[in-house]
Amino acid sequence: MKIKELLGREKPVLSFEVFPPKKEAAYESVAQAVREIAGLKPSFMSVTYGAGGGTSRYTVKIASEIVKEYKVTPLAHLSCVSSTKEQVRSMAERLEAGGIENILALRGDIPADGSVKTDYRYASELICDLKKLGDFCIGGACYPEMHPDSKSKEEDLHYLKEKVDAGCDFLTTQMFFDNNIFYNFLYRARERGITVPIVAGIMPMTNAKQVKRTLALSGTYLPTRFKMLLDKFGENPAAMKQAGIAYATEQIIDLVANDVRAIHVYTMNRPDVAAQIKNSLSEIIV
């Protein structure tokens, strides 16, 4: 099923993200996590695509298993910063052959060695090509706090509108920890004429090291309320996990109460975290 069809319904959407292993030896443990998360019957599951396409063969394999074995709609990530047009064409053919209808089209992170191809500069260019390569439903990424490379929020929305105009069917946000930031972004996006569905991305922060690593990479704003939670429970792993899941769940409840109908949870391949959140929302997202 195409995700734009799911997002067009009145029923709330709850989806989960998984990431492939970097090495073959880790495949089975990841496959088990995917199996358990799929067993929760989310609306759809996204499968990431490593920097430089390093995990691309696993992305296709896992996404194909999700739809064929577990009967859950998959969303395969595809980044282009390190890809040629021929590589993108080949990947699109593999995805189509694997029964995958949905692609999250991304520029992608610059690899650590700085090696990039010159065929694509922006995700909007990738979206244009994918529209020609198959009957895909295409999603894009957006940043409630502004893309790190943008000079201003207005410039960021300008480029986001270009992605939508290129054929993007829906958007998914980077993680955020203050819902007011998301609501403000949503208002500005609609004012800018961006009318496609926008899925709110939520990441449960379950340990202190994860918080520090994530903030260092993304620069995401951390509200005082969450900082207090981190100060109080950061040295107690069990308490931090429980508090992090509760915080994410409260974010989702507030979003749904404010008529945000689509939530995407960055699970970090943790079925237990996904299950606790889904169970806590059993009467809210049904």
URCORNOR-V850957 format. One record per residue. SS is DSSP state (H for helix, E for strand, - for the rest). Layout:
SS
SS
This chain:
-
-
H
H
H
H
H
-
-
-
-
-
E
E
E
E
E
E
-
-
-
-
-
H
H
H
H
H
H
H
H
H
H
H
H
H
H
H
-
-
-
-
-
E
E
E
E
-
-
-
H
H
H
-
-
H
H
H
H
H
H
H
H
H
H
H
H
H
-
-
-
-
E
E
E
E
E
E
E
-
-
-
-
-
H
H
H
H
H
H
H
H
H
H
H
H
H
-
-
-
-
E
E
E
E
E
-
-
-
-
-
-
-
-
-
-
-
-
-
-
-
-
H
H
H
H
H
H
H
H
H
H
H
-
-
-
E
E
E
E
E
E
-
-
-
-
-
-
-
-
-
-
H
H
H
H
H
H
H
H
H
H
H
H
H
-
-
-
-
E
E
E
E
-
-
-
-
-
H
H
H
H
H
H
H
H
H
H
H
H
H
-
-
-
-
-
E
E
E
E
E
E
-
-
-
-
-
H
H
H
H
H
H
H
H
H
H
H
-
-
-
-
-
H
H
H
H
H
H
H
H
H
H
-
-
-
H
H
H
H
H
H
H
H
H
H
H
H
H
H
H
H
H
H
H
H
H
-
-
-
-
E
E
E
E
E
-
-
-
-
H
H
H
H
H
H
H
H
H
H
-
-
-
-
-
-
